[in-house]
Amino acid sequence: QVQLAESGGWLVQPGGSLRLSCAPSETIFSFNAMGWYRQALGKERELVARISREDTTQYADSAKGRFTISRDYAKNTVYLQMNSLKPEDTAVYYCNGFRAGPFSDYWGQGTQVTVSS
């Protein structure tokens, strides 16, 4: 069973930065895409950023210009660099790994990000 281990969530003041990390139990090459989603209290889970095996990236409008998704193949880790954080970024952030054939969708346990003064 594939496991995705997230880390990096914390309490940060508005305007601050955080970097989330996701280390899968299998090589990141094995995923067609990896991404970060978030779920705020009382809201549905939503895409934050996604990167495909071909290095195509996709960002939510709320993340564009502030967040950057990247991969380190040597460390087998996917990152989400978050800058200029706002209180509305407060949520549980989940790492996701997707495989197209056969269809497989994997999720981490989530890491809490709280943006508050």
Secondary structure, DSSP 4 states (H G I P E B T S, - for coil): ---EEEE---EE-TT--EEEEEEESS-GGG-SEEEEEEE-TTS--EEEEEEETT--EEE-TTTTTTEEEEEETTTTEEEEEE-S--GGG-EEEEEEEEETTTTEEEE---EEEEE--
